[in-house]
Each structure stands twice: as C-alpha cells, then as structure tokens.
Amino acid sequence: LRADLELLGTDLGALSDDLATLSADVGPLAGAIVGLTDQVSAFDPGAVTALAGRVDAIEAAVADLEARAAANADTAEAVARDAARDQLIIAVESGLPYADALEQLPEAPEALEANASEGLPTTAELAAEFPALARAALREARAAEPAEGGLGSLAGRFLNARSLEPREGDDPDAVLSRAEAAMRGGDVAAALAEIAALPEVARAPLADWIARAEARAAAQAALTDYLQDG
C-alpha cells in the first residue's frame, strides 16, 4: 500500500507540473485574446466609411484629370492637323516642298505625295513658260503641214505669226490660242484639255511642260478632294 501511495504521489506531482506548464502557455494567449477584443471594441465603422468616401473622391478626381488630358490631347492634335493643312495649301500654291506638312496628315493622296519633296511648279511659272513653247509647237505643226499658196500663208510660215487672243477652230494656232488664254486665267486643267487636241508633232516641244502641268493639275485636284473629305 505504501508503494502505491508513493506512486500516486509521484503521478500527482507530474500532473501538477503539467498544469503549471499549461497555465504558463495559456496566460499569454489569454492576454492576446483580451488585447484583440479591446481593438475590436475600439474599431469605428464610421472611419471605414469616411475612408471609402475619400477613395471614391480621389478616383473621381483622377478620372476627371484623365478626361481633361485626353480632351487637351485631342484639341492639340486637331490644331496641329489644321496647321498642317494650311501649310500644305500654301506650299502647293507657292511651289514649296511640303513633305513635313504631309507627314502630319493621314492617308494623303499619291498625287500629293509624289511631289512632296521638291514641290510643284506654280501656275504662274507654267503660264510664263507657255508662250515660247507655243511658238515652238506652232512652228513644228506648220512645218509638218502641206505648203499652201497665198502671201498670208507664206508670211505666217516665215514669221511664225500666231493668235494672241483665243479664237475658234481646231487648227494648232487656234488650239494654242485657247490654251494660252486658259493659262493666263490660271486654269491648268483647261489648258491641258486644249493641248490634248494638238497633233503629236506640235505636242513634242511641249512634252516636258505637259508633264509638269499634269503633275500640278493632278495634285491640285487631289488636294481639293482631300480637303473636302477631311
């Protein structure tokens, strides 16, 4: 019996030690639970609501700033595009290169791009060059025609006299007179239409002029269509 009592005392001592250890472990945990409970009790739902309201206000302000920035960018782009269009119109009219202006405009016609680097001949330049070329064209046309009798006809051939005012008729002199009048009026397309009726021999001295005039007329027509579409 003594032995059993001594064994029971030993077990009770061990149990006491275990309880002491458990108490030591539970003590800090209980303190932590109490502290957490205090924090939850002190938590203010109104503060969260206020914070959420501030976040919404900040997001709205950011969205407004982004919208203003996009609007300003669109305005700046529109202003730059209008400036490039004005520069293009002036350059085409004055014969200046306009590659820089064309780069700022979308989907420019090929007729404009083809002459952007060097510019186009002006209508005034083409008009100034035409009289001398018309005389050369008329001389070639008359040289290819059968000789006709009469003093007037011979004098016309010898002096290469030509009409300085537009007149009716389909002979080279009449055609050239109307083409020159069209050029004096600044109508390159009309002059080209008249010249198309000349015989090939009369067109030969005008070949380079025709090419430059066609480039000018095509670019001018393309520019007009482009500005209307834009």
Disulfide bonds with the S-S distance in Angstrom:
none
